[in-house]
Amino acid sequence: VPISCPSYFIHFGSSSSSSKTLTVNVSTGGSISSSPAGISNCTDGTCAANFATGTMVSLSKQATSGYTFSGWSGACSGTGSCSASMDQSRSVTATFQNVGTKSLTVNVSVGGFVSSSPAGISNCIGGTCSANFTTGTVVSLSKKAASGYTFGGWSGACSGTGSCSVTMDQAKSVTATFQPSVTSQLLRNTSFSDAYAYWEQSGNGAYITTTLSKYRTSPGYAFFGASSFGTPINSASGYLAQTVSVPSTAVSVSLTFYTYITTEELTTSVQHDKLFVRVISGGTSYLKKTRSNLNKSSGYVGNTIDLSSFRGQTVTVRFEVLTDASLPTTFRLDDVLVTAYF
């Protein structure tokens, strides 16, 4: 007699899982995402996702402000790209490092305001402002003059009157100077085109020419440390001076002038020959600047002196030369201005 037996179907599963786990550990300061999707913006902790066995998973990193990526460890290494083949469960650690901040200080005179990009300093006006920026950030400063003022220039970490950008690799300071746009010129014959008119001359080695070359903008300049014919001499001692009344109502007053210094001296450390810039008021002489053979140049160089402390006084601006008996130095002087700003 035939015997009927029940039918059994037996399923034998695969000996390996169809997916593998990728674990990502992320330090403070950044985020990690995967491609294909699975891990998205993992930050400051541990994230995990399963991927089909054999999938090639690429991880991308993004540092937050104030941090930089310092490296992979585990299934990846170095600081470049990270791709892991999911032929087994894997773990990757991403480490970010705090790069710190540096302080930018901005000093702004009365008459305008300064702002930064990226943000941090906004409409800083008539005083001092500061902000911290991530180390290495390039900060651009913009300036705007108020009504009745003009921008006079940058100083500190920037210079000139154009754009100002600073790299914050260390703490830095920038000064923005604004000037009243209404001015009055106090000196006369400022470029010496009228020879000695309005200028007092004394001693030897201090003269004015309207015929020799090497003037700055127009024929005429003063020279020191040379004969009246322009020949360099030793042991020069003389001066050129002009007296002006400084208005008490001025907001500020400045003395500007240009020097072109040539010398036969070879030293790079000893001031043999000197040109003194003095302001004399009430019988007292104030030494405001000294130029010497050490300041030799290939052309005219600008100089500025603040005379605001002399407002309301009658002062004499005097350029005085004193050279020794060694090798000669010639000091050329041009475009001398005493400007009052209102």
TIZA-503575 format. One record per residue (C-alpha): residue number from 0; residue in one letter; x, y, z. Coordinates in nm, 4 decimals. Each point is the difference from the previous one (the first is absolute). Example, Ala and Ser with C-alpha at 12.3 -4.5 7.8 and 13.67 -1.06 7.14 Angstrom:
2
ATOM  lumdren  lomar         u         v         w
ATOM        0      A    1.2300   -0.4500    0.7800
ATOM        1      S    0.1370    0.3440   -0.0660
This chain:
342
ATOM  lumdren  lomar         u         v         w
ATOM        0      V    0.0000    0.0000    0.0000
ATOM        1      P    0.1515    0.3256   -0.0936
ATOM        2      I    0.0778    0.2288    0.2910
ATOM        3      S   -0.0542    0.3709   -0.0506
ATOM        4      C    0.2561    0.2281    0.1711
ATOM        5      P   -0.0413    0.3777    0.0515
ATOM        6      S    0.2258    0.2284   -0.2011
ATOM        7      Y    0.2478    0.2306    0.1856
ATOM        8      F    0.1782    0.3025   -0.1511
ATOM        9      I    0.3141    0.1031    0.1819
ATOM       10      H    0.1590    0.3526   -0.0630
ATOM       11      F    0.3699    0.0311    0.0601
ATOM       12      G    0.0893    0.3707    0.0715
ATOM       13      S    0.3180    0.1683   -0.1083
ATOM       14      S    0.2963   -0.0460    0.2273
ATOM       15      S    0.0711    0.3778   -0.0022
ATOM       16      S   -0.2214    0.3035    0.0674
ATOM       17      S   -0.1242    0.2034   -0.2960
ATOM       18      S    0.1078    0.3297    0.1668
ATOM       19      K    0.2874    0.1324    0.2086
ATOM       20      T    0.0062    0.2760    0.2601
ATOM       21      L    0.2092    0.3159   -0.0374
ATOM       22      T    0.0575    0.1842    0.3270
ATOM       23      V    0.1224    0.3604   -0.0097
ATOM       24      N    0.1423    0.1782    0.3050
ATOM       25      V    0.0177    0.3796   -0.0312
ATOM       26      S    0.1789    0.2383    0.2359
ATOM       27      T   -0.1280    0.3483    0.0837
ATOM       28      G    0.0530    0.2499   -0.2799
ATOM       29      G   -0.1409   -0.1528   -0.3157
ATOM       30      S   -0.2439   -0.2306   -0.1731
ATOM       31      I    0.0193   -0.3155   -0.2130
ATOM       32      S   -0.2348   -0.1252   -0.2740
ATOM       33      S    0.0106   -0.3083   -0.2204
ATOM       34      S   -0.0562   -0.0834   -0.3632
ATOM       35      P   -0.2112   -0.1997   -0.0618
ATOM       36      A   -0.2352    0.1464    0.2585
ATOM       37      G   -0.0163   -0.1498    0.3448
ATOM       38      I    0.1988    0.2306    0.2208
ATOM       39      S   -0.1036    0.3654   -0.0203
ATOM       40      N    0.1697    0.2903    0.1829
ATOM       41      C    0.1257   -0.2163    0.2826
ATOM       42      T    0.1414    0.2367    0.2652
ATOM       43      D    0.1703   -0.0282    0.3375
ATOM       44      G   -0.0673   -0.3656    0.0707
ATOM       45      T   -0.0559   -0.3408   -0.1639
ATOM       46      C   -0.2242   -0.0844   -0.2948
ATOM       47      A   -0.0510   -0.3336   -0.1778
ATOM       48      A   -0.1715   -0.1280   -0.3144
ATOM       49      N   -0.0289   -0.3298   -0.1842
ATOM       50      F    0.1163   -0.0282   -0.3597
ATOM       51      A   -0.0332   -0.2901   -0.2450
ATOM       52      T    0.2969   -0.2291    0.0196
ATOM       53      G    0.2725    0.1065   -0.2411
ATOM       54      T   -0.1240    0.3608   -0.0332
ATOM       55      M    0.2736    0.2636   -0.0294
ATOM       56      V   -0.0961    0.2769    0.2449
ATOM       57      S    0.1580    0.3444   -0.0269
ATOM       58      L    0.0009    0.2354    0.2988
ATOM       59      S    0.0139    0.3788   -0.0286
ATOM       60      K    0.0992    0.2337    0.2834
ATOM       61      Q   -0.0902    0.3623    0.0775
ATOM       62      A    0.1734    0.2010    0.2717
ATOM       63      T   -0.2050    0.2574    0.1903
ATOM       64      S    0.1187    0.3574    0.0599
ATOM       65      G    0.3054    0.0079    0.2251
ATOM       66      Y    0.1030   -0.3578   -0.0765
ATOM       67      T    0.2064   -0.1824   -0.2588
ATOM       68      F    0.0015   -0.3667   -0.1022
ATOM       69      S    0.3059   -0.1748    0.1455
ATOM       70      G   -0.0420   -0.3566   -0.1284
ATOM       71      W   -0.1697   -0.3393   -0.0394
ATOM       72      S    0.0734   -0.3135    0.1989
ATOM       73      G   -0.1347   -0.3533   -0.0015
ATOM       74      A   -0.1001   -0.1202   -0.3477
ATOM       75      C    0.1393    0.3232   -0.1496
ATOM       76      S    0.3122    0.2052    0.0692
ATOM       77      G    0.1569    0.3320   -0.0905
ATOM       78      T   -0.1857    0.3237   -0.0700
ATOM       79      G   -0.1148   -0.0619   -0.3562
ATOM       80      S   -0.2984   -0.1938   -0.1300
ATOM       81      C   -0.1452   -0.3001    0.1828
ATOM       82      S   -0.1571   -0.3004   -0.1799
ATOM       83      A   -0.0655   -0.3354    0.1635
ATOM       84      S   -0.1069   -0.3287   -0.1614
ATOM       85      M   -0.2767   -0.1594    0.2044
ATOM       86      D    0.1185   -0.3590   -0.0325
ATOM       87      Q   -0.0154   -0.0051    0.3800
ATOM       88      S   -0.1249    0.2299    0.2737
ATOM       89      R    0.2325    0.2962    0.0346
ATOM       90      S    0.0627    0.2982    0.2252
ATOM       91      V    0.1384    0.3411   -0.0900
ATOM       92      T    0.0925    0.2896    0.2310
ATOM       93      A    0.0101    0.3616   -0.1195
ATOM       94      T    0.1930    0.2484    0.2161
ATOM       95      F   -0.0354    0.3786   -0.0154
ATOM       96      Q    0.2258    0.2476    0.1753
ATOM       97      N   -0.0834    0.3383    0.1485
ATOM       98      V    0.2175    0.2566   -0.1821
ATOM       99      G   -0.0991    0.2836    0.2324
ATOM      100      T   -0.0661    0.3646   -0.0765
ATOM      101      K    0.2016    0.3184   -0.0332
ATOM      102      S   -0.1103    0.3491    0.0988
ATOM      103      L   -0.0299    0.2851   -0.2501
ATOM      104      T   -0.0061    0.3495    0.1539
ATOM      105      V   -0.1220    0.2914   -0.2111
ATOM      106      N    0.0609    0.3612    0.1057
ATOM      107      V   -0.2170    0.2534   -0.1807
ATOM      108      S    0.0412    0.3767    0.0188
ATOM      109      V   -0.2913    0.2399    0.0038
ATOM      110      G   -0.1511    0.0424   -0.3458
ATOM      111      G   -0.0801   -0.3461   -0.1287
ATOM      112      F   -0.0677   -0.3631    0.0790
ATOM      113      V    0.1460   -0.3422   -0.0784
ATOM      114      S   -0.1578   -0.3451   -0.0407
ATOM      115      S    0.1457   -0.3450   -0.0595
ATOM      116      S   -0.0684   -0.2958   -0.2264
ATOM      117      P   -0.0541   -0.2617    0.1300
ATOM      118      A   -0.2219    0.1618    0.2618
ATOM      119      G    0.1436    0.0931    0.3367
ATOM      120      I    0.0607    0.3726   -0.0149
ATOM      121      S   -0.3023    0.2047   -0.1036
ATOM      122      N   -0.0099    0.3776   -0.0537
ATOM      123      C    0.2839    0.0680    0.2448
ATOM      124      I    0.0126    0.3792    0.0351
ATOM      125      G    0.2098    0.2463    0.1986
ATOM      126      G    0.1710   -0.2485    0.2299
ATOM      127      T    0.1350   -0.3536    0.0333
ATOM      128      C   -0.1754   -0.3239   -0.0931
ATOM      129      S    0.1256   -0.3580    0.0053
ATOM      130      A   -0.1161   -0.3450   -0.1018
ATOM      131      N    0.1402   -0.3522   -0.0030
ATOM      132      F    0.0403   -0.1851   -0.3290
ATOM      133      T    0.0949   -0.3589   -0.0701
ATOM      134      T    0.3749   -0.0375   -0.0378
ATOM      135      G    0.0999    0.0342   -0.3652
ATOM      136      T   -0.3136    0.1876   -0.1048
ATOM      137      V    0.0518    0.2847   -0.2507
ATOM      138      V   -0.1970    0.2969    0.1318
ATOM      139      S   -0.0866    0.2884   -0.2329
ATOM      140      L   -0.0749    0.3418    0.1488
ATOM      141      S   -0.2193    0.2558   -0.1731
ATOM      142      K   -0.0068    0.3687    0.0872
ATOM      143      K   -0.2496    0.2795   -0.0524
ATOM      144      A    0.0532    0.3681    0.0709
ATOM      145      A   -0.2712    0.2003    0.1712
ATOM      146      S   -0.1343    0.3191   -0.1552
ATOM      147      G    0.2679    0.2706    0.0019
ATOM      148      Y    0.2882   -0.2459    0.0330
ATOM      149      T    0.2299   -0.1940   -0.2310
ATOM      150      F    0.1951   -0.3186    0.0613
ATOM      151      G    0.3616    0.0828    0.0859
ATOM      152      G    0.1509   -0.3480    0.0017
ATOM      153      W    0.0675   -0.3284    0.1775
ATOM      154      S    0.2844   -0.0671    0.2400
ATOM      155      G    0.1090   -0.3002    0.2050
ATOM      156      A   -0.0626   -0.3319   -0.1780
ATOM      157      C   -0.1184    0.1917   -0.3118
ATOM      158      S    0.1346    0.3091   -0.1734
ATOM      159      G   -0.0956    0.2434   -0.2731
ATOM      160      T   -0.3514    0.1079   -0.0912
ATOM      161      G   -0.1164   -0.3012   -0.2021
ATOM      162      S   -0.1393   -0.3330    0.1138
ATOM      163      C    0.0976   -0.1622    0.3302
ATOM      164      S    0.0171   -0.3783    0.0466
ATOM      165      V    0.1821   -0.1736    0.2845
ATOM      166      T    0.0767   -0.3678    0.0558
ATOM      167      M   -0.0719   -0.0928    0.3600
ATOM      168      D    0.3075   -0.2107    0.0657
ATOM      169      Q    0.0573    0.2089    0.3142
ATOM      170      A   -0.1750    0.2773    0.1918
ATOM      171      K    0.0016    0.3155   -0.2124
ATOM      172      S   -0.0917    0.3664    0.0226
ATOM      173      V   -0.1121    0.2420   -0.2717
ATOM      174      T   -0.0607    0.3745    0.0263
ATOM      175      A   -0.2333    0.1863   -0.2367
ATOM      176      T    0.0492    0.3767   -0.0125
ATOM      177      F   -0.2604    0.2401   -0.1343
ATOM      178      Q    0.0577    0.3715   -0.0569
ATOM      179      P   -0.2326    0.2964   -0.0371
ATOM      180      S   -0.0495    0.0712   -0.3678
ATOM      181      V    0.0324    0.3781    0.0511
ATOM      182      T    0.3677    0.0941    0.0198
ATOM      183      S    0.2210    0.3055    0.0134
ATOM      184      Q    0.3605    0.0135   -0.1131
ATOM      185      L    0.2091    0.2028    0.2460
ATOM      186      L    0.3429    0.0016   -0.1663
ATOM      187      R    0.0904    0.2020   -0.3080
ATOM      188      N    0.2347   -0.0881   -0.2855
ATOM      189      T   -0.0388   -0.3646    0.0966
ATOM      190      S    0.1781   -0.1408   -0.3056
ATOM      191      F    0.2754    0.2678   -0.0021
ATOM      192      S   -0.0918    0.1141   -0.3500
ATOM      193      D    0.0370    0.3630    0.1164
ATOM      194      A    0.3528   -0.0609    0.1291
ATOM      195      Y    0.0465    0.1497    0.3486
ATOM      196      A   -0.3348    0.1812    0.0188
ATOM      197      Y   -0.1492   -0.0427    0.3524
ATOM      198      W    0.2902   -0.2223    0.1088
ATOM      199      E    0.2717    0.1128    0.2437
ATOM      200      Q    0.3466   -0.1331   -0.0832
ATOM      201      S    0.3018   -0.0141    0.2312
ATOM      202      G    0.3450   -0.1615    0.0062
ATOM      203      N    0.1692   -0.2125   -0.2638
ATOM      204      G   -0.1324   -0.3148   -0.1585
ATOM      205      A   -0.3684    0.1025   -0.0114
ATOM      206      Y   -0.1142    0.1407   -0.3329
ATOM      207      I   -0.2868    0.0170   -0.2498
ATOM      208      T    0.0241   -0.0553   -0.3742
ATOM      209      T   -0.2435    0.0526   -0.2851
ATOM      210      T    0.2400   -0.1155   -0.2725
ATOM      211      L    0.1501   -0.3291    0.1134
ATOM      212      S   -0.1717   -0.3270   -0.0895
ATOM      213      K   -0.1306   -0.2662    0.2391
ATOM      214      Y   -0.2969    0.2024    0.1190
ATOM      215      R   -0.3101   -0.1983    0.0977
ATOM      216      T   -0.2958    0.1512   -0.1865
ATOM      217      S    0.1037    0.3367   -0.1449
ATOM      218      P    0.3278    0.1923   -0.0373
ATOM      219      G    0.1305    0.1069    0.3375
ATOM      220      Y    0.1103   -0.1756    0.3183
ATOM      221      A    0.2126    0.0593    0.3088
ATOM      222      F    0.3218   -0.1873    0.0624
ATOM      223      F    0.2286   -0.0437    0.2988
ATOM      224      G    0.3570   -0.1239    0.0362
ATOM      225      A    0.1182    0.1554   -0.3257
ATOM      226      S    0.1351    0.3282   -0.1306
ATOM      227      S   -0.2264    0.2577   -0.1634
ATOM      228      F    0.0975   -0.1619   -0.3319
ATOM      229      G   -0.1250   -0.3382    0.1193
ATOM      230      T    0.3416   -0.1553    0.0585
ATOM      231      P    0.0081   -0.2272    0.3096
ATOM      232      I    0.2090    0.1439    0.2856
ATOM      233      N    0.1110   -0.1072    0.3456
ATOM      234      S   -0.0577    0.1793    0.3326
ATOM      235      A   -0.3223    0.1643   -0.1154
ATOM      236      S   -0.2023    0.1968    0.2557
ATOM      237      G   -0.3013    0.2064   -0.0982
ATOM      238      Y   -0.3758    0.0166   -0.0171
ATOM      239      L   -0.3097    0.1074   -0.1898
ATOM      240      A   -0.3037    0.1140    0.1980
ATOM      241      Q   -0.3456    0.1503   -0.0376
ATOM      242      T   -0.2378    0.1370    0.2646
ATOM      243      V   -0.3766   -0.0645   -0.0030
ATOM      244      S   -0.2988    0.0602    0.2247
ATOM      245      V   -0.1873   -0.3202    0.0817
ATOM      246      P   -0.3783    0.0533    0.0324
ATOM      247      S   -0.1451   -0.0941    0.3378
ATOM      248      T   -0.3219   -0.1088   -0.1718
ATOM      249      A    0.1656   -0.2738   -0.2080
ATOM      250      V   -0.1048   -0.3578    0.0703
ATOM      251      S    0.3506   -0.1191   -0.0771
ATOM      252      V    0.3224    0.1324   -0.1527
ATOM      253      S    0.2723   -0.1928   -0.1808
ATOM      254      L    0.3426    0.0693   -0.1455
ATOM      255      T    0.0841   -0.2034   -0.3093
ATOM      256      F    0.3181    0.0118   -0.2053
ATOM      257      Y    0.2054   -0.2150   -0.2361
ATOM      258      T    0.3702   -0.0805    0.0319
ATOM      259      Y    0.2401   -0.1481   -0.2519
ATOM      260      I    0.3255   -0.0969    0.1727
ATOM      261      T    0.3216   -0.1043   -0.1743
ATOM      262      T    0.3257   -0.0730    0.1804
ATOM      263      E    0.3555   -0.1146   -0.0518
ATOM      264      E    0.0083   -0.1463    0.3506
ATOM      265      L    0.0454   -0.3780    0.0058
ATOM      266      T   -0.1142   -0.0652    0.3559
ATOM      267      T   -0.3345   -0.1633    0.0705
ATOM      268      S   -0.0023    0.0833    0.3721
ATOM      269      V    0.1500    0.3462    0.0670
ATOM      270      Q   -0.1828    0.3300   -0.0585
ATOM      271      H    0.2819    0.2208   -0.1266
ATOM      272      D   -0.2160    0.2612   -0.1721
ATOM      273      K   -0.3420    0.1165    0.1190
ATOM      274      L   -0.2968    0.2109   -0.1027
ATOM      275      F   -0.2050    0.1138    0.2995
ATOM      276      V   -0.3650    0.1014   -0.0250
ATOM      277      R   -0.0825    0.2431    0.2792
ATOM      278      V   -0.3088    0.1928    0.1031
ATOM      279      I    0.0751    0.3122    0.2044
ATOM      280      S   -0.2736    0.1547    0.2140
ATOM      281      G    0.0357    0.2602    0.2744
ATOM      282      G    0.3769   -0.0249   -0.0064
ATOM      283      T   -0.0021   -0.3775    0.0476
ATOM      284      S    0.1313   -0.2291   -0.2723
ATOM      285      Y   -0.1697   -0.3372   -0.0422
ATOM      286      L    0.1879   -0.2635   -0.1992
ATOM      287      K   -0.2679   -0.1833   -0.1975
ATOM      288      K    0.1993   -0.2219   -0.2391
ATOM      289      T    0.3579   -0.0815   -0.1006
ATOM      290      R    0.1120   -0.1265   -0.3406
ATOM      291      S    0.3573   -0.1164   -0.0544
ATOM      292      N    0.2360   -0.1750   -0.2383
ATOM      293      L   -0.1624   -0.3238    0.1200
ATOM      294      N   -0.3238    0.1097   -0.1700
ATOM      295      K    0.1493    0.0157   -0.3487
ATOM      296      S   -0.2506   -0.0623   -0.2773
ATOM      297      S   -0.0291   -0.0361   -0.3755
ATOM      298      G   -0.2657    0.2705   -0.0210
ATOM      299      Y   -0.2256    0.2224    0.2048
ATOM      300      V   -0.1535   -0.1504    0.3155
ATOM      301      G   -0.2992    0.1509    0.1789
ATOM      302      N    0.0047    0.1019    0.3678
ATOM      303      T   -0.2883    0.1116    0.2222
ATOM      304      I    0.0069    0.1700    0.3413
ATOM      305      D   -0.3062    0.0824    0.2120
ATOM      306      L    0.0015    0.3673    0.1038
ATOM      307      S   -0.3439    0.0017    0.1623
ATOM      308      S    0.1551    0.0773    0.3397
ATOM      309      F    0.1092    0.3416   -0.1381
ATOM      310      R   -0.3523    0.1238   -0.0803
ATOM      311      G   -0.0465    0.3626    0.0976
ATOM      312      Q    0.3755    0.0699   -0.0088
ATOM      313      T    0.2405    0.1747   -0.2340
ATOM      314      V    0.2731   -0.2482   -0.0857
ATOM      315      T    0.3134   -0.0166   -0.2121
ATOM      316      V    0.0572   -0.3143   -0.2041
ATOM      317      R    0.3743   -0.0433   -0.0440
ATOM      318      F    0.2048   -0.2501   -0.2008
ATOM      319      E    0.3547   -0.0060    0.1349
ATOM      320      V    0.3017   -0.1869   -0.1365
ATOM      321      L    0.3085   -0.1132    0.1894
ATOM      322      T    0.2636   -0.2147   -0.1694
ATOM      323      D    0.3429   -0.1118    0.1146
ATOM      324      A    0.3385    0.0015   -0.1746
ATOM      325      S   -0.0270   -0.3504   -0.1394
ATOM      326      L   -0.1691   -0.0937   -0.3255
ATOM      327      P   -0.2780    0.2380   -0.1141
ATOM      328      T   -0.3770   -0.0484    0.0002
ATOM      329      T   -0.2489    0.2094   -0.1975
ATOM      330      F   -0.3562    0.0502    0.1243
ATOM      331      R   -0.2535    0.1196   -0.2569
ATOM      332      L   -0.3279    0.1443    0.1314
ATOM      333      D   -0.3154    0.0712   -0.2014
ATOM      334      D   -0.3769    0.0526    0.0289
ATOM      335      V   -0.0086    0.1172    0.3616
ATOM      336      L   -0.3555    0.0485    0.1269
ATOM      337      V   -0.1525    0.1038    0.3307
ATOM      338      T   -0.3672   -0.0850   -0.0389
ATOM      339      A   -0.2786    0.0926    0.2393
ATOM      340      Y   -0.3147   -0.2119   -0.0134
ATOM      341      F   -0.3338    0.1493    0.1073
